[in-house]
Amino acid sequence: MSPDHRQLRVFHEADALAIAIYQHTREFPRDEWFGLRSQMRRAAVSVPCNIVEGNARSSARDYLRFLYIALGSCSELQYLVTLARDLGFVNEKNSMPVAAQCGSVARQLHKLIERMETIATGQSEKN
């Protein structure tokens, strides 16, 4: 939709979140490498990937679909960060910055979705 996904602040923040999650989960217990750690990493990578893929689509409706998937992954990740803390894999002090990053990305995705909904509605009225 836009000429380049790298022009979107939400993409850069989602990318930074994915990197933070990889660092955040580095010390997880070995028996969680294919469980919670893997799930958190997949959800974290899904957010910027869906922003990129949606941005490459030709219609606002397609872009919106991918933004909603990114938002869903971000919401999932917010829960998983809390779960990891509750299970004692990370302490609260270390989980707070990552949880704040998740919240920031989710808010930005909501704003972008609202903008794209307006554009998509305008496009369908013209068709």
C-alpha positions in Angstrom: 0.0 0.0 0.0 2.7 2.5 0.9 5.8 2.6 -1.3 8.0 1.0 1.4 7.1 -0.7 4.7 10.3 0.8 6.2 8.6 4.2 6.2 6.2 3.0 8.9 7.2 3.6 12.5 5.1 0.6 13.6 7.2 -1.6 11.4 10.4 -0.4 13.1 8.9 -0.9 16.6 7.6 -4.3 15.7 11.0 -5.3 14.4 12.6 -4.0 17.6 10.0 -6.0 19.6 10.9 -9.2 17.7 14.6 -8.7 18.5 13.8 -7.9 22.2 11.7 -11.2 22.4 14.6 -13.2 21.1 16.9 -11.6 23.8 14.2 -11.9 26.4 13.7 -15.7 25.8 17.4 -16.5 25.5 17.6 -17.8 29.1 14.4 -19.8 29.1 14.8 -23.4 30.5 15.9 -25.9 27.9 12.7 -27.9 28.3 10.8 -24.7 27.0 12.9 -24.2 23.9 10.2 -25.9 21.8 7.3 -24.8 23.9 6.7 -21.3 25.2 10.0 -19.9 24.0 9.3 -21.0 20.4 5.7 -19.8 20.6 6.8 -16.3 21.8 9.4 -16.0 19.1 7.0 -17.1 16.3 4.3 -14.6 17.5 7.0 -11.8 17.8 8.2 -12.4 14.2 4.7 -12.7 12.9 4.0 -9.0 13.8 6.5 -7.3 11.5 6.3 -10.0 8.8 2.5 -9.4 8.5 3.1 -5.7 8.3 5.6 -6.2 5.5 3.4 -8.8 3.6 0.3 -6.7 3.9 2.1 -3.6 2.8 3.1 -5.4 -0.4 -0.6 -6.1 -1.3 -2.4 -4.1 -3.9 -5.6 -3.3 -2.1 -6.4 -1.7 1.3 -8.7 -4.7 2.1 -5.8 -7.1 1.7 -3.5 -4.9 3.7 -6.1 -4.7 6.5 -6.4 -8.4 6.7 -2.6 -8.7 7.3 -2.7 -5.8 9.8 -5.4 -7.7 11.8 -3.2 -10.8 11.8 -0.3 -8.7 13.1 -2.5 -7.3 15.8 -3.6 -10.8 16.7 0.0 -12.0 17.0 0.8 -8.9 19.1 -2.1 -9.6 21.4 -1.0 -13.3 21.7 2.5 -12.1 22.5 1.3 -9.8 25.2 -0.3 -12.8 26.9 2.7 -15.0 26.4 5.0 -12.4 28.1 2.7 -12.4 31.1 2.6 -16.2 31.1 6.4 -16.4 31.0 6.6 -14.0 34.0 3.9 -15.9 35.9 5.7 -19.2 35.3 8.9 -17.7 36.7 10.9 -17.8 33.4 11.6 -14.1 33.7 11.2 -11.7 36.6 8.8 -8.8 36.6 11.5 -6.2 36.2 12.7 -7.8 33.0 9.3 -8.4 31.6 7.9 -4.9 32.0 9.9 -3.3 29.2 8.9 -6.0 26.7 5.2 -5.8 27.9 5.4 -2.0 27.3 6.8 -2.6 23.8 3.9 -5.0 23.0 1.4 -2.4 24.2 3.0 0.4 22.1 3.0 -1.8 18.9 -0.6 -2.8 19.5 -1.7 0.9 19.9 0.1 1.8 16.7 -1.4 -1.1 14.8 -4.9 0.0 16.0 -4.2 3.5 14.6 -3.0 2.2 11.3 -6.0 -0.2 11.1 -8.3 2.7 11.7 -6.6 4.7 8.9 -6.7 1.8 6.5 -10.4 1.0 7.3 -11.2 4.6 6.2 -9.2 4.0 2.9 -10.7 0.6 2.4 -14.3 1.9 2.9 -13.6 4.7 0.4 -12.3 2.2 -2.1 -15.3 -0.1 -1.9 -17.7 2.8 -2.3 -16.0 3.7 -5.6 -16.1 0.1 -6.9 
